[in-house]
Amino acid sequence: MRSDQVWVDYDAQARRLNVTLASVHVPRPKIPLLSEVIDLSTVMADKMYVDFSASGGWGVGTHHYVLGWSFSLDGPTPLLDFSTLPVLPRLGPKPQSKILDVVLPLAAALLVIAMLAIIFFFLWHRRRFAEVREDWEDEFSPHCFAYKDLFHATEGFFGTNLLGVGGFGRVNRGVLFPSNLKVVVKRVSHDSKQGIREFIAEVVSIGRLRHQNLARLLGYCRRKGELFLVYDYMENGSLDKYLYNGNKPTLQWSERYRIIKVTLVLLPIIQCKA
C-alpha cells in the first residue's frame, strides 16, 4: 500500500492551477505534476465546500484514503504532522503467522508418530499375550487360564518368583488376581500338535483329584510352542527337597514310613482318575 502527499495551489492573478505529488516524508518537488491555466472565478461563490474524489479506472480494484489535509487562503498551507495521522486500514486477508507454518507440520508429524506408536504397541501387546485356542478346547474352558493373567501373576516369569529350572522347563510361583490365590506355574515346551488334545484332556482329568497331600492341578494355558500347567502352591515345597537336600534335617523312619503309606494310598487314586 502506497502513501503519497499532494499539493494543490491556485494563483488567482495568473489564473494557474498547479498540482504537485510526492511520497510521504519526501520534500515538495519544485516542478508540479500538473499545471494548467484555468479561470476559477466563474465557478467560485461566496460559500463553497471542499471535497475529495479519486478514480482508479475500469477493472482496477483500488482504495483511496484521505488521512489528513490542511487549507490556507492567501498564504502557504501549514505542514502536516504525520505522527498524528491515523493508520491505514488493512486490506485483504490477515497474513498468517510464520509460527503456524512450523507448528502445523510439526503437530501433524507428531500425530502420525503417535498413531503409529499406538498401533505398534497394540500389535506388540497382542502378540506378547497371544494364546493358542482351538474349537475342541471349549469343553475345557473352565480349566484354561489366560496367559496375560499368568504373566502378571508371576511378574513375567522372572525375578524372585522363580522356584527352579529343570529339563521340563521353568517353575514359577505367583498370585492370581483378584482371588489372591497362590499358584505354581510350570512352563513346558511342546513342538507338535500330535497328542496335545489327549494330553490336555488328561491334565483336566488329573485336575479333578482332591487330596491334602497332593498338589492340585488347577488348569493350563497354551501358546505357540509352550504349555503352562497351573498348580496349587504348597507352602512346604515338594517332597524331594526333604529326601535329597542335605541342608534339610534328616527325616525319621517314622516320618518316612508315613510318607510311603500316603503315597501308596494316592497311587491307585491317581491311576483310577487318570
Secondary structure, 3 states (H helix, E strand, C coil): CCCEEEEEEEECCCCEEEEEEEECCCCCCCCCCEEEECCHHHCCCCCCCCCCCCCCCCCCCCCCCCCCCCCCCCCCCCCCCHHHCCCCCCCCCCCCCHHHHHHHHHHHHHHHHHHHHHHHHHHHHHHHCCCCCCHHHHHHHHHECCHHHHHHHCCCCCHHHEEEEECCEEEEEEEECCCCEEEEEEEEECCCCCCHHHHHHHHHHHCCCCCCCCCCEEEEEEECCEEEEEEECCCCCCCHHHHHCCCCCCCCHHHHHHHHHHHHHHHHHHHHHC
